[in-house]
Amino acid sequence: MSEYKKTILLVTDDATAAGFSALHRLSNEYRIIQATDALKVQGLLGTNIRSIDLLLVDVNPPPGTDVPGIVREANEANDIPVLLLASEADGDALADAGNGSVYGFVQRDAGAAMLAASIENALALHAMRLVQREKKELLAESEQRLSRSEARFRRYFELPLLGMAITSPEKRWIEVNDTACAMLGYSKQELAGMTWADLTHPEDLAEELVLFNSVIEGRIDSYTVEKRFIKKQGDVIWTMLAVGCERGAGGAPEYFIALLLDITDRKRAEEALRQSELRFRTIADFTYDWEYWQAADGSIVYMSPSCETISGYRAGEFIERPSLLDQIVRREDRIAWTEHQARRKESDEALSSTFSIAHRSGETRWIEHVCRPVYDGEKVLRGYRVSNRDVSDRMRAEESLRQSREMFYKTFQSSPVSLIIARLSDARFIEVNGTFEKNTGWTREEVIGRSALELGLWDDSENRGHIWYRFLTEGRVNNLEVRFRDRAGKLRIGSFSSVLIELRSEPCFLITFVDVTDRAQAEEALRQSLQEKELLMRELQHRVKNNLNTITSLLGLEMDRLPDNLSRQIFIDTQLRIRSMAAIYERLYRSAGVDRIELGLYIGELANSIFQTFSAERASLRLLTGFDDIVLGVRQAMPLGLIVNELLTNALKYAYPPGSSGEVRIKLGLRDGTGSLEISDDGSGMPQGFSPDTAESMGLRLVKLLARQIGGGVRIDSVKGKGTTVMVSFMP
């Protein structure tokens, strides 16, 4: 590739000039073109002007050539440097042509070295001129750009979209736009005397100072922070603050540019959202139910902590393994669960299902599952809102109720007594058991929906009215015997009981009906038999009493023929004993029962009879009695009567000297299931040296023997001159 040569256009018509000769010798360094007339000059300048690097113009050019015009055109249009060829005699011509981009002249007769030096100098000066002009143009352009940039910045600075401020490294406000002033509530003049730290909320100042000092120290050039300013009125405003630093030549901060965006509404919205989310979280996290949100792709977005209480698995485990719920569904419910999942994909409505899961501990838990699809504004499925409720207690209660109902039904049907359930409102039968069908001859299908009156179960209306009266007055009927007729019309007797129950929120009668016809007939036969036997027993008792009285009379007739008093006394004692036995039969004959008597009445009558026997001899003695209500059978009453006879007779015969007065007391009591008979006197007491344990008298031996017969005992207390008390205990 050939070396590039600068092109010189020589304008002269004197090709023999010394300058041309010198120039010719420079042809190795430059490409030289000569124009000898004006026309050729114009042509070359018109076609090759951009390839010409220098014009070498003779100040005495060819005729018609306008040297000043050529110089002017080269300067204005093409910016070509011009070098003039002249002599000292061409002063005027030089003056006319030496304007514009003429970089001097050279003598026509100058040598090649001088000419080369002049050419190089002209080219160098021209290049320097171009550089200077370019710098000037660049400077002018920079000034224009800076001016436009400042104008744009000023327009931006005053825009009402953002608060803008220029601050100093000392935190002072240098310049503030109207929007920032409106945000902070201060005028530009007021802010000029303050620092931004003066307006910063105390809780946010420390954080920003750390960032600000990092900029001052050169570690960062800008920062963004959310902070609060305190307005002039005392209100708090939240801002998004972006701060940039402009540094000087040495890197030191010259000023800061701050952009402020009012985010108070956004912060309030965020706080409201946070509170709403907090409420949601509080409700969701602390709800008893197991709540979760499942995305459309099956992933778990949220799982409430209560899932662990219900399932034993933590929320994180379900989020990591969305299929965990499918896995813990118990085998017997998995088909139903799979069908529910399939229905969920096809339904736009909430669906529910109840199934059992295996708790982590192995325990079975019952879940009531409700899921609802959630769509966005474009009707695109976003996921499912799911709620699981632990209904294990309810299911167990329902199962218990089912078993209870089953047990009740089985008990109801298998009961050996007739059972009927009838409505209170119309007395129509709702249910009857098999025993009712067996006892009445009616089938269940025949009686359901009909009343007992319609079926003709009542023998007469008196039965029905009596039952209603008892129910209304007492609230229930217990074991009331009524007459009823079976399906064949046969009269039967039943034991009727009824209570009020509630069945399916409706008041009903639960009626038990026991057919006691056979028992009633047997009882009637027994009652008649007892009446006959009682009549015979009374007749027997009457005849025994008469026989005993006859014996007593015969003893009385024979007693007058006895030769001595001792014999007569034996007959008298025997009469008294027989009379005490006869008194029992007299009492039985007059009492309602045939084998039990009121002990107090019997002993009272017996004591009065004995006192009357001794009335001639012991007229000054008084009898005092006190009896509890005790009823005994004949087997116990007769020994007690004989004991009273012996003790009372002895007291009347031996306790009081002739003509003396006194009181004899008889008490009959019952305490803690043990009966007691006490006979006491205030007579002379037992003789000196008397011992109940060693006494051999007939009367005392008889008393002890009789007491043992009735399972009792005898105790005797006697004080000389103060009387004797005999106490007999017995088991009634």
VOGU-3710 file (C-alpha; in Angstrom, 3 decimals, decimal comma):
1> mseykktill> 0,000/0,000/0,000  1,548/3,392/-1,121  2,212/6,133/1,454  -0,338/8,927/1,583  0,892/12,352/0,236  -0,713/15,680/0,926  -1,981/17,496/-2,213  -0,923/21,082/-3,036  -2,785/23,145/-5,686  -0,388/25,661/-7,264
11> vtddataagf> -2,193/28,598/-8,804  0,196/30,442/-11,214  0,746/30,908/-14,952  4,519/31,114/-14,595  5,733/27,545/-14,603  9,339/28,711/-14,790  9,203/30,588/-11,572  11,876/29,758/-9,078  9,231/28,817/-6,512  7,765/26,262/-8,849
21> salhrlsney> 11,170/24,811/-9,444  11,741/24,522/-5,730  8,288/23,011/-5,314  9,020/20,489/-8,026  11,928/19,278/-5,973  9,405/18,519/-3,170  7,340/16,186/-5,376  8,543/13,193/-3,419  6,799/14,569/-0,350  3,705/16,194/-1,872
31> riiqatdalk> 1,366/15,659/-4,831  1,374/18,936/-6,767  -1,425/20,113/-9,111  -1,020/23,340/-11,134  -3,766/25,613/-12,367  -2,569/28,165/-14,954  -5,823/29,969/-15,675  -8,951/30,989/-13,860  -11,161/28,409/-15,522  -8,941/25,544/-14,475
41> vqgllgtnir> -8,780/26,891/-10,945  -12,567/26,905/-10,718  -12,777/23,413/-12,125  -10,267/21,935/-9,709  -11,802/23,665/-6,744  -15,212/22,410/-7,778  -14,321/18,732/-8,267  -11,285/17,990/-6,097  -11,720/20,495/-3,352  -11,903/17,845/-0,561
51> sidlllvdvn> -8,655/16,221/-1,751  -6,641/19,459/-1,674  -4,665/19,992/1,501  -2,995/23,376/0,660  -3,402/26,221/-1,865  -0,126/27,767/-3,028  -1,315/30,931/-4,795  0,748/33,446/-6,751  -0,325/36,934/-5,774  0,024/37,769/-9,465
61> pppgtdvpgi> -2,285/35,006/-10,760  -3,364/34,236/-14,297  -5,622/36,824/-15,870  -9,193/36,670/-14,611  -8,238/34,906/-11,415  -9,698/36,462/-8,244  -7,067/35,675/-5,611  -9,039/37,184/-2,725  -12,088/35,257/-3,881  -10,122/32,006/-4,015
71> vreaneandi> -8,823/32,626/-0,508  -12,326/33,483/0,722  -13,842/30,371/-0,861  -11,101/28,153/0,537  -11,668/29,628/3,972  -15,468/29,748/4,122  -16,566/26,752/2,107  -13,739/24,299/2,208  -11,463/25,400/5,039  -8,239/24,909/3,000
81> pvlllasead> -5,063/26,606/4,198  -3,540/29,156/1,765  0,163/30,051/1,298  1,001/33,008/-1,027  3,915/33,264/-3,472  5,104/36,865/-3,698  7,980/39,247/-3,730  8,640/42,349/-1,742  7,202/44,398/-4,589  3,761/42,718/-4,194
91> gdaladagng> 2,804/44,526/-1,006  -0,604/45,749/-2,188  -1,507/42,379/-3,634  -0,508/40,722/-0,389  -2,692/43,126/1,531  -5,701/42,294/-0,631  -5,166/38,508/-0,420  -3,924/38,191/3,180  -7,252/37,673/4,855  -8,995/34,525/6,061
101> svygfvqrda> -6,962/31,353/6,201  -3,706/32,742/4,649  -0,838/31,382/6,666  1,861/33,669/5,287  3,775/34,043/2,098  7,009/32,780/0,626  9,364/34,442/-1,820  9,079/33,194/-5,333  12,806/32,681/-5,449  13,010/30,919/-2,092
111> gaamlaasie> 14,763/27,661/-2,062  13,206/24,256/-1,593  14,056/24,115/2,067  12,401/27,471/2,786  9,396/26,514/0,734  9,088/23,146/2,486  9,400/24,811/5,850  6,740/27,403/4,937  4,415/24,655/3,683  4,869/22,575/6,857
121> nalalhamrl> 4,375/25,655/8,986  1,177/26,571/7,148  -0,172/23,045/7,478  0,741/22,946/11,175  -0,845/26,339/11,823  -3,959/25,243/10,011  -4,150/22,020/11,998  -3,764/23,980/15,230  -6,454/26,350/14,071  -8,765/23,440/13,350
131> vqrekkella> -8,112/22,000/16,804  -8,817/25,329/18,449  -11,947/25,810/16,432  -13,076/22,293/17,300  -12,434/22,970/20,968  -14,348/26,177/20,700  -17,215/24,394/19,020  -17,116/21,625/21,628  -17,069/24,197/24,405  -19,979/26,006/22,862
141> eseqrlsrse> -21,820/22,725/22,462  -21,050/21,740/26,070  -22,275/25,092/27,270  -25,445/24,591/25,287  -25,899/21,068/26,648  -25,206/22,293/30,177  -27,697/25,059/29,700  -30,274/22,631/28,370  -29,476/20,181/31,203  -29,848/22,916/33,777
151> arfrryfelp> -33,134/23,905/32,213  -34,336/20,319/32,214  -33,173/19,858/35,827  -34,954/23,040/36,784  -38,140/21,826/35,079  -37,794/18,450/36,808  -36,967/20,096/40,121  -40,155/22,110/40,017  -42,374/19,260/38,906  -45,086/18,497/41,538
161> llgmaitspe> -44,619/14,731/41,248  -41,833/14,370/43,810  -40,383/16,356/46,628  -36,831/17,352/45,690  -34,152/19,024/47,727  -30,468/19,893/47,568  -28,720/19,642/50,902  -25,232/20,337/52,151  -22,796/17,923/53,781  -23,774/19,723/56,991
171> krwievndta> -27,365/18,446/56,506  -28,754/21,906/55,720  -31,428/22,546/53,155  -29,861/24,445/50,200  -32,779/24,362/47,825  -36,232/22,765/48,156  -39,040/22,519/45,611  -42,647/23,413/46,334  -43,741/19,772/46,591  -41,213/19,086/49,369
181> camlgyskqe> -42,325/22,236/51,182  -45,957/21,098/50,962  -44,973/17,660/52,277  -43,102/19,040/55,259  -45,409/21,993/55,955  -42,519/24,537/55,966  -41,710/27,383/53,566  -38,385/27,538/51,717  -37,250/30,354/53,976  -38,070/28,344/57,112
191> lagmtwadlt> -36,256/25,286/55,820  -33,194/27,340/54,940  -32,499/27,776/58,622  -32,957/24,116/59,525  -31,328/20,734/58,904  -33,068/17,624/57,688  -32,065/15,948/60,963  -34,255/18,518/62,797  -37,339/17,157/61,007  -36,484/13,448/61,103
201> hpedlaeelv> -38,514/11,259/63,455  -36,302/10,357/66,451  -36,844/6,629/65,895  -35,531/6,872/62,287  -32,614/9,284/62,744  -29,972/6,795/63,880  -30,508/4,481/60,903  -30,188/7,319/58,351  -27,145/8,811/60,031  -25,337/5,510/59,531
211> lfnsviegri> -26,086/5,667/55,788  -25,321/9,392/55,527  -21,940/8,980/57,237  -21,117/6,095/54,895  -21,619/8,512/51,958  -19,515/11,196/53,648  -16,725/8,664/54,192  -16,883/7,545/50,556  -18,006/3,959/51,189  -21,210/4,492/49,193
221> dsytvekrfi> -22,475/7,220/46,851  -26,218/6,940/47,440  -28,837/5,307/49,572  -32,576/4,752/49,737  -34,520/4,523/52,962  -38,082/4,702/54,242  -38,277/7,280/56,994  -40,632/9,565/58,848  -40,541/13,352/58,946  -42,330/15,426/61,556
231> kkqgdviwtm> -44,305/18,165/59,842  -44,619/21,695/61,118  -48,126/20,886/62,427  -46,715/17,927/64,359  -48,144/15,302/62,033  -45,949/12,428/60,938  -45,407/11,767/57,239  -43,850/8,612/55,816  -41,510/9,112/52,831  -39,438/7,030/50,485
241> lavgcergag> -36,134/8,950/50,474  -33,521/8,501/47,724  -30,273/10,406/48,302  -27,404/10,848/45,813  -24,090/12,601/46,366  -22,209/14,961/43,991  -18,507/14,979/44,732  -15,810/17,507/43,870  -12,478/16,898/42,138  -10,950/15,482/45,286
251> gapeyfiall> -13,891/13,154/45,928  -15,262/15,172/48,823  -19,080/15,616/48,843  -20,146/19,017/47,507  -23,903/18,627/47,847  -26,640/15,992/48,074  -29,715/15,580/45,906  -32,681/14,084/47,739  -35,931/12,768/46,250  -38,917/12,454/48,587
261> lditdrkrae> -42,005/10,386/47,788  -44,961/10,604/50,180  -45,806/6,980/51,071  -48,029/7,763/54,066  -51,128/6,322/52,385  -49,176/3,258/51,343  -47,889/2,822/54,891  -51,395/3,168/56,243  -52,592/0,628/53,718  -49,700/-1,652/54,650
271> ealrqselrf> -50,532/-1,242/58,339  -54,194/-1,917/57,633  -53,134/-4,939/55,604  -50,804/-6,014/58,395  -53,571/-5,653/60,945  -55,940/-7,497/58,635  -53,373/-10,227/58,137  -52,745/-10,258/61,881  -56,468/-10,683/62,488  -56,586/-13,359/59,836
281> rtiadftydw> -53,543/-15,052/61,317  -55,004/-14,769/64,791  -58,265/-16,280/63,608  -56,584/-18,872/61,394  -53,729/-19,771/63,738  -55,832/-19,957/66,883  -59,040/-21,359/65,472  -60,114/-24,735/66,765  -60,643/-25,936/63,205  -57,862/-27,096/60,917
291> eywqaadgsi> -57,784/-24,435/58,180  -55,624/-24,367/55,077  -55,262/-22,823/51,625  -54,388/-25,150/48,743  -53,222/-23,709/45,431  -54,663/-24,883/42,120  -51,533/-26,987/41,494  -52,090/-28,886/44,750  -49,357/-27,191/46,782  -50,141/-25,980/50,297
301> vymspsceti> -49,892/-22,201/50,652  -51,018/-21,953/54,268  -51,728/-24,506/56,991  -53,063/-23,518/60,408  -51,219/-24,807/63,510  -54,385/-26,554/64,732  -53,652/-29,311/62,209  -51,174/-30,733/64,728  -53,831/-30,929/67,449  -56,216/-32,785/65,164
311> sgyragefie> -53,821/-34,953/63,127  -50,624/-35,067/65,159  -48,638/-33,721/62,174  -47,109/-30,212/62,067  -48,090/-27,585/59,503  -44,616/-27,688/57,943  -44,986/-31,395/57,238  -48,165/-30,827/55,245  -46,577/-27,917/53,345  -43,538/-30,042/52,463
321> rpslldqivr> -45,686/-33,076/51,584  -49,115/-32,000/50,241  -49,995/-35,684/49,733  -49,726/-36,339/53,487  -53,464/-35,776/53,982  -54,253/-38,403/51,339  -51,920/-40,804/53,113  -53,464/-40,471/56,568  -57,044/-41,004/55,376  -58,020/-44,393/56,746
331> redriawteh> -58,250/-47,248/54,272  -61,996/-47,723/54,639  -62,635/-44,081/53,651  -60,096/-43,680/50,827  -62,555/-44,496/48,037  -64,999/-41,872/49,337  -62,105/-39,400/49,722  -60,933/-40,023/46,127  -64,478/-39,527/44,831  -64,709/-36,263/46,786
341> qarrkesdea> -61,453/-35,038/45,229  -62,815/-35,851/41,769  -66,089/-33,992/42,444  -64,128/-31,003/43,686  -62,463/-30,545/40,291  -65,831/-30,469/38,545  -67,775/-28,266/40,965  -67,873/-24,506/41,423  -69,674/-24,830/44,750  -68,522/-25,697/48,235
351> lsstfsiahr> -68,410/-29,430/48,887  -68,356/-31,314/52,175  -67,340/-34,776/53,209  -66,896/-36,683/56,448  -64,122/-39,221/56,737  -61,716/-40,695/59,259  -57,960/-40,216/59,495  -55,228/-41,967/61,405  -53,753/-39,649/64,026  -49,999/-39,820/64,362
361> sgetrwiehv> -50,520/-41,713/67,618  -52,605/-44,328/65,782  -55,899/-43,059/67,190  -58,819/-42,704/64,781  -60,093/-39,157/64,328  -63,216/-38,172/62,401  -62,984/-35,083/60,170  -65,789/-32,955/58,753  -64,168/-31,562/55,596  -65,465/-28,495/53,705
371> crpvydgekv> -63,676/-27,088/50,650  -64,629/-24,110/48,510  -63,007/-23,167/45,165  -61,663/-19,601/44,903  -61,537/-17,758/41,555  -59,924/-14,464/40,586  -61,566/-11,686/38,585  -60,829/-13,513/35,358  -62,670/-16,620/36,598  -59,372/-18,469/36,847
381> lrgyrvsnrd> -59,158/-21,029/39,656  -56,669/-19,802/42,261  -57,047/-22,651/44,711  -59,242/-24,027/47,490  -60,171/-22,705/50,893  -60,412/-25,774/53,140  -61,700/-26,260/56,670  -61,375/-29,519/58,617  -63,271/-29,870/61,887  -62,604/-32,617/64,400
391> vsdrmraees> -66,008/-34,245/64,926  -64,680/-37,337/66,674  -66,669/-36,620/69,838  -69,815/-36,069/67,808  -69,244/-39,225/65,762  -68,590/-41,213/68,915  -71,733/-39,721/70,445  -73,699/-40,563/67,309  -72,300/-44,080/67,333  -73,140/-44,360/71,009
401> lrqsremfyk> -76,616/-43,023/70,242  -76,987/-45,497/67,375  -75,939/-48,332/69,630  -78,230/-46,986/72,336  -81,113/-46,834/69,880  -80,292/-50,315/68,651  -80,095/-51,560/72,214  -83,345/-49,753/73,052  -85,045/-51,288/70,017  -83,802/-54,749/70,882
411> tfqsspvsli> -84,789/-54,249/74,515  -88,131/-52,813/73,426  -88,858/-55,723/71,125  -87,574/-58,447/73,438  -89,219/-57,133/76,607  -91,406/-59,764/78,321  -94,041/-57,091/79,003  -96,190/-55,303/76,457  -94,706/-51,944/75,439  -96,531/-49,190/73,606
421> iarlsdarfi> -95,425/-45,725/72,427  -98,312/-43,374/71,687  -98,498/-39,665/70,844  -99,730/-37,391/73,600  -101,640/-35,217/71,139  -104,054/-37,869/69,829  -103,114/-41,077/71,744  -102,421/-42,890/68,464  -99,892/-45,728/68,582  -96,433/-45,099/67,123
431> evngtfeknt> -94,784/-48,381/68,061  -95,633/-51,642/69,831  -93,482/-54,654/70,625  -93,952/-58,352/69,984  -95,230/-59,072/73,474  -98,107/-56,659/72,871  -98,960/-58,538/69,686  -98,816/-61,857/71,572  -100,942/-60,685/74,518  -103,617/-58,818/72,543
441> gwtreevigr> -103,748/-60,739/69,270  -103,332/-57,495/67,303  -100,449/-57,194/64,794  -98,154/-54,163/64,657  -99,446/-53,191/61,211  -103,038/-53,228/62,489  -102,491/-50,901/65,460  -99,928/-48,303/64,239  -101,731/-45,001/63,674  -104,781/-46,054/65,696
451> salelglwdd> -105,699/-45,369/69,309  -106,655/-47,845/72,062  -110,167/-46,419/71,960  -110,466/-47,153/68,254  -109,154/-50,690/68,794  -111,655/-51,305/71,622  -108,925/-52,240/74,103  -110,655/-50,552/77,041  -113,264/-52,650/78,801  -115,143/-49,489/79,764
461> senrghiwyr> -114,585/-45,732/79,821  -114,088/-45,783/83,604  -110,678/-47,391/83,128  -109,601/-44,769/80,613  -110,859/-41,861/82,742  -109,115/-43,195/85,838  -105,813/-43,476/83,963  -106,087/-39,914/82,651  -106,904/-38,592/86,125  -103,870/-40,304/87,660
471> fltegrvnnl> -101,624/-39,054/84,880  -102,804/-35,445/85,133  -102,575/-35,346/88,940  -99,392/-37,367/89,454  -97,573/-36,962/86,113  -97,319/-40,722/85,699  -99,231/-43,918/86,300  -97,682/-46,861/88,141  -99,014/-50,405/88,291  -102,672/-49,546/87,892
481> evrfrdragk> -104,750/-52,645/87,289  -107,265/-52,144/84,516  -109,545/-54,383/82,471  -109,041/-54,675/78,734  -110,205/-56,852/75,896  -108,009/-58,643/73,383  -108,648/-58,845/69,633  -111,058/-61,749/70,202  -113,028/-59,681/72,756  -111,931/-61,752/75,742
491> lrigsfssvl> -111,749/-59,813/79,008  -108,233/-59,568/80,444  -106,642/-57,811/83,421  -103,455/-55,808/83,037  -101,052/-53,851/85,215  -100,822/-50,465/83,473  -97,892/-47,987/83,856  -97,109/-44,888/81,805  -94,546/-42,054/81,738  -94,157/-39,045/79,468
501> ielrsepcfl> -91,168/-39,097/77,073  -90,042/-36,962/74,130  -89,562/-38,690/70,789  -88,343/-36,663/67,796  -89,242/-33,472/69,702  -92,824/-34,705/70,185  -94,272/-35,607/73,625  -95,335/-39,246/73,807  -96,511/-41,889/76,274  -94,285/-44,855/77,024
511> itfvdvtdra> -96,760/-47,478/78,252  -95,954/-50,787/79,912  -98,756/-53,280/80,000  -98,397/-56,530/81,917  -101,116/-59,153/81,453  -101,864/-60,250/85,026  -105,064/-62,108/84,277  -103,733/-65,443/85,532  -102,167/-63,839/88,576  -105,334/-61,890/89,384
521> qaeealrqsl> -107,394/-65,025/89,133  -104,935/-66,871/91,367  -104,942/-63,975/93,857  -108,731/-63,983/93,938  -108,772/-67,713/94,599  -106,140/-67,267/97,301  -108,055/-64,379/98,832  -111,192/-66,452/99,079  -109,183/-69,328/100,544  -107,625/-67,004/103,118
531> qekellmrel> -111,015/-65,655/104,083  -112,280/-69,178/104,650  -109,182/-70,103/106,691  -109,362/-66,891/108,677  -112,974/-67,644/109,508  -112,001/-71,125/110,622  -109,056/-69,705/112,651  -111,295/-67,221/114,415  -113,771/-69,939/115,234  -110,926/-72,086/116,563
541> qhrvknnlnt> -109,547/-69,186/118,641  -113,002/-68,534/120,043  -113,433/-72,155/121,013  -109,915/-72,313/122,593  -110,744/-69,224/124,633  -114,045/-70,729/125,732  -112,351/-73,975/126,645  -109,718/-72,126/128,710  -112,466/-70,185/130,470  -114,292/-73,455/131,151
551> itsllglemd> -111,095/-74,877/132,690  -110,738/-71,772/134,813  -114,358/-72,100/136,033  -113,909/-75,784/136,818  -110,761/-74,942/138,819  -112,802/-72,336/140,688  -115,500/-74,901/141,540  -112,987/-77,407/142,784  -111,009/-74,794/144,711  -113,780/-74,472/147,379
561> rlpdnlsrqi> -113,371/-78,136/148,243  -109,623/-77,810/148,909  -108,726/-78,246/152,617  -105,822/-75,777/152,874  -104,835/-72,300/151,662  -101,650/-73,470/149,907  -103,601/-75,693/147,592  -106,108/-72,988/146,981  -103,261/-70,540/146,163  -101,865/-73,015/143,606
571> fidtqlrirs> -105,281/-73,179/141,980  -105,493/-69,373/141,935  -102,040/-69,055/140,271  -103,046/-71,674/137,729  -106,243/-69,773/137,010  -104,292/-66,545/136,419  -101,888/-68,254/134,034  -104,723/-69,838/132,070  -106,509/-66,510/132,023  -103,404/-64,772/130,565
581> maaiyerlyr> -103,374/-67,316/127,707  -107,092/-66,961/127,186  -106,666/-63,172/126,981  -104,436/-63,634/123,897  -107,108/-65,582/122,075  -109,659/-62,990/123,107  -107,464/-60,257/121,697  -106,827/-62,251/118,483  -110,517/-62,862/118,071  -111,237/-59,160/118,270
591> sagvdrielg> -108,238/-58,000/116,126  -108,094/-57,674/112,327  -105,341/-60,305/111,994  -105,469/-63,882/113,011  -101,893/-64,388/114,239  -100,575/-60,954/115,312  -101,730/-58,695/118,131  -100,947/-55,235/119,463  -98,773/-56,020/122,455  -99,614/-52,853/124,399
601> lyigelansi> -103,372/-53,474/124,324  -102,917/-57,111/125,264  -100,598/-56,421/128,236  -102,770/-53,504/129,396  -105,932/-55,609/129,459  -104,079/-58,493/131,147  -102,650/-56,200/133,876  -106,050/-54,653/134,573  -107,565/-58,122/134,859  -104,898/-59,190/137,390
611> fqtfsaeras> -105,380/-55,995/139,407  -109,133/-56,679/139,525  -108,413/-60,156/140,875  -106,494/-58,630/143,811  -108,718/-55,546/144,160  -110,181/-56,641/147,519  -106,784/-57,071/149,119  -104,793/-54,307/147,355  -107,314/-51,573/146,855  -104,756/-48,856/147,757
621> lrlltgfddi> -102,296/-49,831/144,996  -102,223/-48,016/141,618  -101,270/-49,384/138,209  -99,307/-47,064/135,867  -98,562/-48,107/132,225  -96,615/-46,755/129,277  -96,569/-48,667/125,980  -94,902/-48,151/122,596  -96,682/-49,445/119,507  -95,408/-52,990/119,064
631> vlgvrqampl> -97,129/-55,742/117,080  -96,057/-59,336/117,730  -97,035/-62,806/116,679  -98,735/-65,256/119,050  -95,482/-67,215/119,539  -93,839/-64,161/121,187  -96,887/-62,509/122,744  -97,960/-65,538/124,818  -94,621/-65,927/126,705  -94,596/-62,177/127,381
641> glivnelltn> -98,153/-62,418/128,716  -97,159/-65,232/131,071  -94,105/-63,209/132,196  -96,358/-60,220/132,994  -98,723/-62,516/134,872  -95,911/-63,979/137,040  -94,165/-60,687/137,798  -97,300/-58,630/138,416  -98,852/-61,350/140,599  -95,656/-61,599/142,719
651> alkyayppgs> -95,559/-57,808/143,138  -99,161/-57,676/144,310  -98,761/-60,661/146,648  -95,320/-59,999/148,192  -94,072/-56,451/147,609  -96,489/-54,630/149,888  -97,519/-55,375/153,482  -101,281/-55,557/154,104  -102,944/-52,125/154,056  -99,988/-50,311/152,481
661> sgevriklgl> -100,237/-48,173/149,361  -97,962/-47,889/146,356  -97,521/-47,827/142,568  -96,805/-50,631/140,166  -95,455/-49,551/136,743  -95,406/-51,445/133,471  -93,403/-50,046/130,506  -93,158/-51,466/127,013  -90,579/-49,971/124,634  -88,713/-50,495/121,347
671> rdgtgsleis> -85,238/-49,047/120,687  -82,660/-49,906/117,979  -84,653/-52,988/116,997  -84,776/-54,455/120,537  -87,963/-54,649/122,624  -88,021/-54,203/126,426  -90,614/-55,011/129,115  -90,097/-53,376/132,480  -92,237/-54,089/135,599  -91,358/-52,187/138,788
681> ddgsgmpqgf> -92,829/-51,513/142,201  -91,980/-49,246/145,102  -92,600/-51,940/147,712  -90,323/-53,535/150,281  -87,890/-55,096/147,800  -86,373/-58,569/147,825  -85,504/-60,223/151,179  -81,991/-60,010/152,586  -79,569/-62,350/150,852  -81,768/-62,831/147,758
691> spdtaesmgl> -79,842/-63,535/144,549  -81,631/-63,790/141,167  -78,990/-66,227/139,935  -79,544/-68,739/142,792  -83,246/-68,197/143,408  -85,244/-71,439/143,099  -88,807/-70,043/143,190  -91,204/-71,456/140,619  -92,275/-68,053/139,324  -88,753/-66,764/138,712
701> rlvkllarqi> -87,668/-69,979/137,010  -90,732/-69,716/134,761  -89,902/-66,080/133,861  -86,323/-66,969/132,852  -87,515/-69,945/130,820  -90,097/-67,864/128,959  -87,548/-65,081/128,263  -85,147/-67,575/126,675  -87,979/-68,845/124,429  -88,314/-65,423/122,830
711> gggvridsvk> -84,535/-64,884/122,521  -84,312/-62,416/125,393  -82,952/-62,081/128,910  -83,950/-61,033/132,423  -82,359/-58,484/134,736  -83,548/-57,853/138,311  -82,681/-54,760/140,351  -83,946/-54,602/143,964  -83,238/-52,244/146,846  -84,416/-53,113/150,318
721> gkgttvmvsf> -87,326/-50,829/151,275  -87,409/-49,075/147,864  -88,801/-51,677/145,523  -87,871/-54,055/142,737  -87,478/-53,608/138,963  -87,486/-56,532/136,533  -86,434/-55,867/132,920  -87,033/-58,414/130,147  -85,472/-57,881/126,708  -86,772/-59,546/123,534
731> mp> -86,453/-59,407/119,757  -89,731/-58,342/118,136
//
